[in-house]
Amino acid sequence: MPKVTYTSAAGGVSVLEGSAGDSVMEIAVRNGLPGIVADCGGSLACSTCHVFVREEDLEGLASMGELEDEMLDGTAEERRPNSRLSCQLKLEEGDHLYVETPESQV
Ligand code: FES
């Protein structure tokens, strides 16, 4: 089962499991994780699923599309080089991704 470790801006850690094909956003929302709002449900229209991906995990991710890149310019907390929209991060069997959620999504 793919796993995601979410660390909040305050330092709280949650390790959640999902299924292959789930996104980092879907696993968070299904489990009621505070810190990811995902207003648009994953259609790249809200930027409220912003996360910071652990540096060493960045290379293994699917590359960022143009629209995701544009949407990251409108996040509540300023984007960083390791910013991604978690609805675009799909997990495969055996993945374990580490992300930090920003202090604010709206
Ligand atoms: S959930 Fe809206 S852009 Fe990701």
Residues whose N, C-alpha, C, O or C-beta is under 5 A from the ligand:
A	BS01	FES	A38 D39 C40 G41 G42 S43 L44 A45 C46 S47 T48 C49 L85 C87
